Amino acid sequence: MGPMDYWLISHKDAGENETMGGLYKKTMGETGFLNHFSVVNIDQSLAKATNLGAKVAKGKEEIPNIGWFAILQDPDGNAFALFQASGRM
């Protein structure tokens, strides 16, 4: 996967390095949306989610200078993502 246009979203009253979300330009005909949950430690959160029955659909991947994300599927088949900021944003 090559570079993609990606923009971080923060509320006007958000603290420094407090990301509220992100947007990216579709590149491969994606449909729908994927909820991302901000976590302090993605490795611990991945372990907890899988212990609670989630399955990893896409393992932890780095977004250079932004952080890390992983995509999971809950026991009902709903996809969601975990995101940990690198603190360099």
Number of C-alpha atoms within 10 A of each C-alpha: 3 3 6 10 9 11 10 13 13 14 10 6 7 11 9 9 12 16 15 13 15 11 10 10 10 11 8 6 5 8 7 4 8 11 12 18 13 18 16 12 13 19 16 10 16 23 12 12 17 15 10 11 12 21 18 19 13 12 13 18 12 15 14 9 11 15 16 20 24 20 21 21 18 15 12 8 10 11 18 18 19 22 24 22 21 15 11 9 12
